[in-house]
Amino acid sequence: MSPFVSVAILWVFSAIIVGVMVSASMLLGPQGTNQVKHDPFECGNAPSGSAFGRFSIRFYMTAILFILFDVEVVFLYPWAILFRELGLFGLFEMMTFMLVLGVGLLYAWRKGALEWD
């Protein structure tokens, strides 16, 4: 028997379970709709104005920079765990990595991406 047969059986059972749950939800769930259900919900406040407001690009730049540096800091943890096994080579590799991070941070700082006026 192929090792992929068990994976195929798992996929079939998963598809059956999903199908049963979606069907049960459609059959047993509430069917009534009204205008209140179609209104956007915002923290319990009544909606006012358009739902398509414009955000400043600074919001997105801050979010992208946070994600960028947050994800890169995750790479420091495995290095710290294996610091002694990696030796001098690992130290120089991490110094290179930190130098690239520092140059990126300096570039973002000089371009004003971290300023919030």
Beta strands, then each sheet from edge to edge (+ up, - down):
end
